[in-house]
Amino acid sequence: MITPFNPSVVERAIELVERIGAGPRLLAMISPKGRGRRPSYNTTAFLVGCVLSVQWNGTLVLRDVHRVLTQMLPLDTQRRLGVRTAKADGTDALLTEKHIYAISDAMARHMEWGAGSQPDLEPNERGRRSELALGLLHDLIAQTLLDAPSSSRAIDGTGLWTWAKSPRSAPAELLARDAAGDPLDDLNDPDGPTAADPDAGYGAKTRKDGKRESFFGYELHAVVRVPDYKDQKNVIPLFESFELTPAGTDIVEPSLRVPDRAIAMGNTITDLLADRHYSYKLAERWYYALLARGIRQHVDLHPNDQGFRDYDGMKMAAAWMHCPCTPDRLGTIANPGPTASKDEYEKFKELVDERQQYALRRVGRQTDTRGARWECPALNGTVGCPLREGTVEVAQLNGLPVVAEAPDPKTAPTCCTQRTVTTGLDAQAKIEQEHYWGSEKWRRRYNARTYVEGAFGNVKNPTAEGVARDFVRVFGLGRVTFAVGIALVAHNLRMLRGNTELLAPGAGDVLLEADREWHGFHFLDPEEEQFLAAHRASREHAA
């Protein structure tokens, strides 16, 4: 026996769909162009059923969508949505499961834009289809967003297995290339064996134990709201925007489109937290692209970016200049990661704090047209150096390190002889950021990335939206994108319900109001249903 929804949940789903005219918009997308009879798909009921199906059972399987519409909604609501219509003999006709499948099939024919499933589409038509679908989904997401108290966001990607079986084993070199930060695009051979899902690709994702594994499917790129500072109140980790790509696709372009879309929706983004997969990209493709958008990055280091590099006699590490006499053992300090022990984490902090004492003070940050300006750490009071008069005594008095073998003043780098020095645009710009990597300030800022990791974990949780391999059993970039977008909408609605204390009471918006009290339900037998139908008919006739 299926338990009906709280009526407030149903009202909310209907309001969400009807407020932006989502049903007619979807119908226009999946209707054939040119002359001929227009299809009469009930797309409004379909969309309502999709949202409720995800909320009910963490699934967008079409049979479950039909089940929700015909078995879990009040009779009045079924009639309102056209799920149940009166026949001439006084009985009701129900929307059929075949009708739901017909809508999905029409989406595959007229809305799909994947290069594998629709290889002959003209580029303009491919772009038109994707923009219409993503526009509809983001308009639905927009209805679930409160005004943001912060302007910081976290961006990440997560792998999603396709329902289809892969045509072959993952390429042998995939994980090695992923670890090196090399692109994976060419591993998805368009002329190779064809899978049931021709738009899916091979990629690498992180397992629960922190290790990487290969998979066949798609990658979800998304931006999630995070706090501007530790303990900031009223920040709900809502998804603002997203994009789906075949696994193995280069992440840069879709990852830039995601914040662009969020900004176009009226959201403000000043800071973006990203992991090492983004920071390892060329500065021209990522760092400077964010600068052009007025966005500051906060990033972790890829292992290949560790170690000291010489820069005009200074030791450069993590996009920061250090004293030429910084101990070489401090060049590589690997972030132990979330699964590290307390002792490993404390050792990491200890090494970072030690190296930071040798770091030059950044007087001016790098921009897209000029390099950063730096001041000797001895002048900044964090080390003592014989080349800087009086600093050795101060350092000894305060228990700070002292440079034991200072360079010869005649041949010393300019950082040792001038008050400040300026570096060029080639000084590891791709990982340039506000705070010294690994420092306490950096850790406090970067730890907010747990919000996006938690949001992905939530949306994949089988007790929540359940976005896993069997979440949806259709193929193609367009239809899978649609399903994932609906799941993100359902996630945001659930997060709002879990934070009702932040909602304005009596705001008059059904999407933001608390659920009304509900005193149970009653299952009708056929005679009771027939009686109510006759009663309704007599009232309508009298009116």
N, C-alpha and C positions, 0 to 999 in steps of 0.2 A: 504494500500500500504506500503511495507517495504522499508525503505531507505537503500541503500547499504553502506558499510563501506568506510571510507577513504582508498584508496589503500595502504597507508603506514601501516595501521593496519593489513590488510590482509597479506602483505609481511612479516611483523614481525611475525605473527603467523606461516606462512609457514616456515620461516627461523628457528624459534625456534624448530619446530618439525623435520625438515630435518637435521639440524646441528648435532644432536646427533643420527640420524637414529632411531628416536622414533617409526616410523611406523613399520619397520621390526622387531624391538624388541618386540613391543606389539603383532604383528602377531605370533612370535615364542612362546610367552607366552600362547596364546589362541588356539594354534594348538594341536590336539591330538598327543600323543607320539606313536611311533611304526610305522608299515607299513600302507600304505593307501594313498589316494590322499590328498595332502595338501590343506587346504581351501584357497580361493582367496579373503579374506576380504580386503577391501580398508581401512586399518587401518591408513594410513597417512592422508587421507581425514577426517576420523573419528576424529583423534586427533586435526587437524586444526579446524574442526567444533566445537569440545568441547571448545577449548580456545575462539573462536569467539562467541560462544553462551553465555558463561559467561560474556564476555565483552559487548555483545549486550543487553542482557535482564536479567542478573543475574540468569541464570538457566542452568541446565544441563539435562533438560528433553529431552529425546531422539527425540521426535517429533520436538523440537526446533532446535536441532543439524541438523536434516535433512533439516529443513526450511532454516537455515543459508546457508548450502552448496548449495542448489538448487535455492534459491531466492535472496541471498544477495551478491553473489560473481560475478565479471565480467565473461563473457562467456569464455574469454581466461583462466582465473584462474580455472574455472570449468573444462575445458578440460585438463589443466595441471595436475590437481589433480585426473582426472579420474572420476569426478562427472558427466560429460557430455561426451559421446562418440559417434562418428559418426557411423550411420548404413549404410547398403548398399544402401538404398533407398534415401540417402542424408539427412535424418532427424537425430535428436539426441536422444540418449537414456539417461535417467537420472538415477542416483543412486536412488534406491528405499528406502522408509522408512523401509521396511522389512529388507533390508541389514543392516541398522543401528541397528535394534533390534537384528539381528542375531549376530552381533559383541558383543553386551551386553550379550546375552545369552551364547556365547562362553566364555566370561570373567567369568560368573558365574560357568561354568563347569570346566574350566581349570586354572583360575587364583585365584579363591576364596580360602582363607585360614582360614576363621572364624571357630571356634570350633563348633558353632551351625549349620551353613550351610553345613559344611564339617566335620562331627564328626568322620569319619573313616580314615581321612588322617594320614599317618605316620608322626611323628614329623619332620623328615628330609624334607619331601615333603612340609609340612606346612611352615617350615622355608625357604625353597627354593623359594616358591611362594611369600611369603611376601617380601623377600629380593630383588627379581627381580622387583617386582612392585614398592617398595619404592626406589630402585635404579634408575629406570626410572624416577619417579616423581622428585627425588632430582637432577637428571641430568638436568631436565627441569628447576627446580628452580635455579640451579647454573648459567644458562645462563642469569638470570635476576639480578645477583648480581654484583655490582661494588666492587672495592677494598674498604674494610671497613676502615674508619678513626678512629674507636674506637675498643677496645677489650672487651667492656662491653656488656652484653646481658641480656635480661629479659626473664624469663620463666613463663608460666602460662598455665592453662587449661580452656577450656570453653565447656559447654554442648551443644550438638546438638541433637534436636529431630529427631527420625527416622520418615520416611513417614508412617511406619506401625502403626497400632493401638496396644497399649499395651494389653497383654492377661488378665490383672487384674489391680486393683488399686495398687499404690505404697505401699510397706510395711509400716505399721503404725509407726514403730520405726525408719525409715530411717532418718528423719530430726534430731531426738534427737541424734542418733549415729553420724551423720555428725557434729553436733555442739560440741560433745565431742571429735571429732577427731578420733573416732573408725573406723576400716575398715568396708566397706560395701559389700565386695566380697560375703559373704555367703548369702546375701539377694537375690541374683540372683540364684534361685534354678533351676539347669539344668533339674530336673525331674518335674518341675511345668508346668502349661499351656504353650503351645507354641504360640509365636506370629508369625505374617507374616514375621517379621524380626528376625530370631532365634539368631542372633549375638548381638542384642541390649540388654542393661541391664538397671536397675534402678539406678539412681544416684541423686545427688543434685547439683543445680547450683544457681548462684546469679541472682536475678531479677534486673530490672532497679532501683528499690527503695532501693537496697542494701540488701534486705532480701533473705533468701535461700528458694528454692522451689524444689520439687521432679520432675523428668522427666524420660522419657524412650527413650533411644537412645545411643549416643556415646559421648566420651569426646575427644576433640582435644587438644593435648599437643604440644606446639610450642615454638621456640626460636626466638626472634626478636632483631634486632640491636638497641642499645640505646647509648646515649652519655656517655663518660667517666667522664665528669664534666659539670656543669651548663653552658648553652650558647655555648657549643661546636657546631661548624658549620659543615655543610655538612653531617650530620648523617640522613639517610633516614631509617625509620622504616620498613625494609624489613624482610620478613620471611626467615630464613636460613634453618630451618629443622623442621620436624613435625612428629607426629605419632598419629594414631587414635586407641582408645581402646573402648571396650564396657563400658558404664557408670557403675560406681561402682567398676571398677578395681583398685587395688592398684596402686598409681601413681608413686611410686619410680622407679621401673625398666624402664618403658617407658620414664620417665622424665630424667633419666640418659642417655638413648639411644639417646635422641634428641640432647643434646650438643655433645655427642660422634660423631654422624653423621655429625654435623656441622663442627667439628674439622677435621674429616676425609675428608671433602670436601675442606680442605685447609684454613678454617677460624681460627682465633686466638681468644680464649676466656680466659680472665684472671679473670673476675668478673661476677657473676651471681646474678641477683636480683630476689628474690622469695617471695611469700606471705606466710602467716601463715600455709597453708596446707602442705608446704614443711618443714618449720622449726619445725613443731610438730613431725616429724618422728624421730625415734631413730638415735642418732648420728652415730652409726656404719653403718646405711643404707644410710644416706644422707650427713652429714657434712664431715665425713672422706672419703667418696667416692669422694666428690668434691676436698678435699685436695690432694688425690692421683692423681687427674687430673691437679693439679696446679691451681685450680679455687678457688677464694675467694667468700664467700657468703655475701649477704646483705639482711636481712630478717626482717619481722615483727613478732610480738609475738602472739601466740595463747593465748586466755584468760586463759587457764589452766597453762600457763607458767608465769603468773603474780604473784606478791607477793614476800615477802622476804623469803628466806630459810637460815637457819644457816649453815655456813661453817667455821669450826675452830674458832668460835666466831665472825666471820664477818657476815654481812648481804649480802647475794647474791641475786641479782635481775637482770634479763635480761642478764645473763652470765657475770655480772660485780660485783666486790667485793666493799662493802661499809663499812664505819665506823660502829662499833658495836652500836654507839649512834645515828645513823640515825633515825629520827622520824618514827614511825611505819606507820603513815598515808601516807607516801610516798612509801609504798611497792607496791601498785597496782595503776598504772596510765594507764588507758585504752586509746588506740588510738581512737580518736573520729570518724575517718573515713572520706571519701570524702563528705558525705552528712551533716557533722556537721556545725553548725553556726560558725561565726567568733569568737564569745565570747567563745564557747566551745573549739575551736582550740587554742585560746590565753591562756585559762586556762590550757590546756594540756602542752603547751610549758613552761608556768610558773612553773608548778609542776616538769617537767623534769629538767629544769634548776636548781631548788632548790635541787632536789635529787642529781644531778650531782656534786654539791659542796661537798657532802659527799663521793663521789666515790673515791676509791683508784686509783692512777695513774698506768696504765698498763705499766710496764717496758719492758716486753717481752711477745709476744703472744703465745697462745697455739698451739702445733703442734700435729701430730698423735702419738708422742712418749713422749712428756713432757708437763707439765702444764704451765700456765702463771705465770709471776712474777709481784708482785704488791708492790706499795709504799704508805704509810700512806698519806691521803689527807692533814693532817696538815703540813707534810714535803713538800707537793706539793703546799702549799700556798692557798688552797681553803677553809679551815676552821681553827679555832684556837682550840688547845687542851692543857689542863694543863700538860698532859704527855709529850708534846713536847715543850721544853723550848723556850720561846720567841714568840711562834706562836699566843698566845692569844692577845698580844699587837698589833701585825701586823694585825690580823683579825679585831680587834676593830677599828683600824685606817682606814682600807679599807672597813668597813661596811660588813664584812663577818660573817657567823654564828660561834658561839663559843660553843663547847661541854660543856654543863652545868654540867653533872654528869659523869665525866670520870671514867672508871673502876679502881679498886684498882690495883696499879702497881704490887703487888705481884701475883694477879690472872688474870691480864689482858691478852687478847689474844696476840699472838706473833706479830700480825700486829701493836699492840700499843707499843711494846718494841723493835722490830727489825727494821732495816732500810727497808728491803724488806721481803716479804714472797712469797712462791710458792704454788700454788694450784695444785691439781691432774687432771687427765683426766676426772674425774667425775663432773667437775664444769660447768654443763649446756653447754657442748660442742656443742650440736645441734643448739644453737642459738648464738654461739660465732661469732663475726664479727668485722670489722675494726673500726667502729665508735660507740660511746655510743648510745644505742637505744633511739630514740626520740629527740636526740640533733639536733642542726641546721645542723651540718655536715651530720648526718644520714639522716635528712629530704631531704637535697639537693641531696644526692646520691640516696635515695630510691624513690624519686618522679619520677625518670626516668622510673619507672614501668608503668607510664601512657602511655608510648609508646606501650607496648604490649597490654594493655587494649584498647587503641585507635585502634590498628591494628585489634584486634578481632571485635571491633565495626564496623570498616570499612568493613571487609570481610562479616559481617552479614547484613550490610546496604542494604535494598531493592533497593536503587538507585545505588549501586555499585555491588559487587559480589553476594549479596543476599543469603548467605548460611543460609537458614532457613529450616523449616520443608518440604516445597514443592520445595526446590532447586533441589533435585534429587529424582526420584520416582522409585528407585531400592533398593533392600535390600542386606544385606551381608557386612561383614567387608571389604572384598577386593574391591568391587565396590564402596562402600561409601568412602573408603580411596582414591580411584582413583579420584572420583568427588571432594573431598575436596582438594586434591593435585593440581588439575587443577585450582581450585578457588584461591589457594595461588599463583600460577604462574600468573594468571590474575591480582591479587592484586599487585604483585611486578611490573608487566609491567605498571600498572596504576600509581603507585607511581613514577616510573622513568619518565613517561610522565609529571607528575606534578612537577618535579624537573629538567627540561631540562637545567637550568642554571649550573647545576653541571656536565653535561655531556661534554666530550671533543668534541668540534666542529670538524667535518671532520674526525672523527675516523674511518670511513669506516665500522662500524658495524651497520647493519640495526636495530638491537635491541636497539641501544643506540642513534640513530640519531633522530632529530626532524622530525615530520611529514612534508611531502612535501605539497606545496600549492595544493589545490584541488578546481577546478572550477566547481563543480557540476556534474551531471550525466543526462543521458537520458534513459527513458524506451523504449525499442524496442517493436514494434508491430510484429506480426508473419511474415509479409512480409519483414520487415527490418532485422529481425533475419535470415530469409532464404537467403536474399541477402548477408549478411555478411558471412554466412556459405559457400555459393557458391564461394564468393570472396576468402575466406581462402583456400578452396579446390583447386582453380585454381592456387593460389600462391604456394601451396605445390607441386602441380603437375609440375609446371614450374621449381621449384627448383630441 
